[in-house]
């Protein structure tokens, strides 16, 4: 069985009853594989939107439903963005710190520095988006957060970007949250 068949079988299993994956599931720290579009990928994106909305989220990456694939969905100011193999092309020099949360880390928030503006290249059919999109503010932050998931980078990994005096507090809050999840 080749990798494509393995992914197709995994997709079929996940689509039976898509569920949100939470930490400490190791799939959240895996780098995701690129995908080729197929009607099955549209089913996955629809399932991701459903899981995102059921859980009150504004974005979701494929690993968050158990698939190590480069797919994300995001509720932006232009509408719902679905992205296949997104590529970050450019970032602004202006960096903004804002508290972020993550469905895979319930009730955990940490301030993260991110560029104010990005240009991201997308594959797939997005009626409100082009292949190369400039996103700003929360739209940029949201897409970058979901793109982190595609690289196996979790919200908890971003603690190291905090000033040293805030890292200890953030790590303690994370440990407390993880104990509650067990």
N, C-alpha and C positions, 0 to 999 in steps of 0.2 A: 504494500500500500504506500503510495507516494504522499508527500506533504499535502497536496491539494485534496486528495481523498480523505486524509485525516481531518483537515479543517472542515470539509463538507459534512463529515459524520459528526464532528463536534458542534457545528452550526445546527444540524438537525436536532441534536440532543438539547441544546440550549433553547431552541425555538419551541420545544414542547411546553415549557413553562419558564419563561425568562424571569430571573430573579436578580436582585441587587447583590453584588459581592462586596463584602466588607473586610476591613483589615482584621486579622493579619494574613488573609489569603495570599499565598505566594504569587498568584497570577498578577496581582497588582504591582509587583516589582519586576515583571518580565518586560523586555523590549518586544514590541509587537511587530508582526510580519505584514508587509504590504499585501494588498489584495487586488484581484481583478474584479471589475464589476460583473455582476450576474443578477438575475431576478432574485436569487436567494439573498444577495447582499441588501437589496431593497427590503426584504422581509426582516433582516437583522436590524436595519436602521429604523424601521417601523417599531420593532420590539423595543429598541433602545429608547425611542421617544416615549413609548408607553411606560416603561420602567422609570424613566426620568420623571414623568408627570405623576405617576402613582406615588412616588417618593418625595414629591414636592421640590424637585431639583430644577436647575436651569441649564444643566449640561451633563453629558454622560459620555464616557469612552467605552469602547468594546470590552476591555478587560473588566470593567465594572459589571458586566453580565457574564463573565467567564470566558470571553473569547480574546485570545492574544492577536487581534487583528487591528490594523490601522484604520479605524472607523471612529467618528465622533459625531455627536449631535449637540446643538447648543441653541438656546432661546436667546436670540439677539434682538436688538432694536429694529432690525429689518425683517424679523420673522425667524422661523426655525431653520437653522443651517445644518445640513447633513454633509459630512466630509469623508471622502475616501482618500487615503494616503495624503493627508495635508502636509504641506512643506512650508516652513517658515522661511520667507525670503528676505525680510528686512525688519529691523526694529528701530524705533526712535531712540535718541539719546536720553530723552526725558524719562525718568524712572519715578513711579508712584508707589507708595506703600499703602496697601489696603488689607483689612482682615478678610481672609477667605475661609470658607468651609468646604466640606466635601462629603458627598453622600456615603462614601466608603469609610469615612471617619465621622460617624454621627456625633453631633454636639461638640465638635472640636474645631476651634477657629484659631488662626495664627496670621499675623501680618506678614505679607509677602511683597517683596519689591518686584515690580514688573514694568516693562516699557509701556508708555502711554499709548503708543501707536505701533501697529505691526502691519506688514503685508504678508499675506498667506496665500499660497497657491493651492487650489482645490481641484479634485476630480469629482465627477458626478453631476447630476442634474440638480441645480439649485435655482429656482425661478427668481429669487431676489438677490442672487450673488453671481459674480463672474468668476472666471478661472483664477484671476489674481485680485484679491480683495484687500483694501486698506481698511483696517478696523481700529477703532479708538476707544478709549475709556474702558467701560465694563465689558463691551463686546470683545476687545482685544484681550483683556484679562481672562475672560471666560474661555476663549479659544485656546489661549496659552496654557491654562490650567488643564484642559482636556488633552492637549497635545503632550503635556508632561506625562499623563497616564500612558500614552502610546510609547513613551521612552522608558517606562518602568519607574518614573519619578512620582512619588506620592507626596501629599501635603506634609507628612511627617519629615520627609527628606529636606524640606525647605527650612526647617528649624535652624540649620547651620548658617543660613543667611541672616539670621537675626543678630543684633548686637550681642556680645558675649553676656552681658548682664541680664538679657531676656531669654537666653537659650535654656538656662536651668529651669525657669518657671514654665516655659513651653514644654520642655521634656517631662516635667512632673505632671502637667495637665494631660499630656499624651498617655503617660503610664497609667494614670487614674482612669482615663477613658478606656484604655485597652483592658484593664482589670474588670471593668463593668461589662465589657462585651463577652467575656469568657463564661 
